[in-house]
Amino acid sequence: MAEGAGEKDERVKTAIAHWAARFITNGVPYADFVEVTAGINVWEEWCAGWSARGKVHEELGEQALMDGYDLSAAEHFTRAGVCYHFGKFLFVDDIGQMKIAHDRAIYCRNQALPRLRFPGVRVEIPFEGSTLTGNLRRPEGIAKPPLVIMLMGLDSAKEETDDYETRFLGRGLATLSIEGPGQGEAEYDLALRPDFEVPIAHVFDWAVEHADIDADKIGLWGVSFGGYHAPRVAAFEKRVKACVALSGPFNLGAVWERFPELSREAFRVRTKTATPEEASEIAHQFNLDPVAAQITCPLYIVSGTLDRVTPSENTALLADAVSGPVVLNVIEGATHVANNRGYQYRPQTADWMAKQLYG
């Protein structure tokens, strides 16, 4: 592809305009974002462009391994995994190409996990004839730490959560980044569903039995669409001691029409619906209003005044509907998940969670 040549299509323009903060704050170097997007003119080139850059970091990781530099290898592989992930994350119009990039993202993160400062392991949890996969990491020097179960969004995956995980780990909390139905590795076999409390109950059971954590101190965290899933789970799962919800919809149906085109199509594919009309009907089932009053654990909600996906006024409805203590952090000038203002909620939510679980 000729770098910078030609007019960019609207989907690429939208991606460049709105995704830079998310990519960079979650591990893509600034120069990579600029250079890769400069060489992409049509959406059909997106996955290949990011996969090529992921390969650069993957090869650096392989070289570091050969040279015996495990920590450097982990860092290179983590960057590679993020690049591959962002190549596939909304590329649902070519599932074959998307799956190849996804497999590389998983491989690279798995290469990084045992070599990170806070090492991790891959976990596989049986569910409804398929498997929910996750990454479990532990803090240093704590025999049975509290655990934060981390729920993904519509297009996020466990390969994207290193920055969030490290903040919890540095405060003495173990992390389990898990992909539910319709997410990450489970998106191919299982449909995204509004009743996330059903699959996540299996994750809680697994963690209590196998993760060697303090079973009385489990927190829940959800990003973007996971900001719907986490409060929904907390309404039913009383083993949740504290919950963080980042920019989740209170009622998806109410904001469906303002969802970006790429996100609506990804939702259709991941709910396994055949038409946009069917996807819209399913979207209206993602509504916290009937269950929010059942949420009694402490809750920390984050939103941004410039969120074009889930407007802050929709997210804020949750704060008025719950029965337990709540912190509502609406960040002025912040976009979706406040990625452009991460310093105003990432350390704060990690501190808050540590305080809730450690007392």
Buried (B, 14 or more C-beta within 10 A) or exposed (E): EEEEEEEBBEBBEBBBEBBBBBBBBBBBBEEBBEBBBBBBBEBBBBBBBBBBBBBBBBEBBBEBBEEEBBEBBBBBBBBBBBBBBBBBBBBBBBBEBBBBBBEBBBBBBBBBBEBBEBBBEBBEBEBEEBBBBBBBBBBEEEEBBBBBBBBBBBBBBBBBBBBBBBBBBBBBBBBBBBBBBBBBBBBEBBBBBBBBBBBBBBBBEBBBEEBBBBBEBBBBBBBBBBBBBBBBBBBBBEBBBBBBBBBBBBBBBBBBEEBBEBBBBBBBBBBBBEEEEEBBBBBEEBBBEEBBEBBBBBBBBBBBBBBEBBBBBBBBBBBEBBEBEBBBBBBEEBBBBBBBBBEBBBEBBBEBBBEBBEE
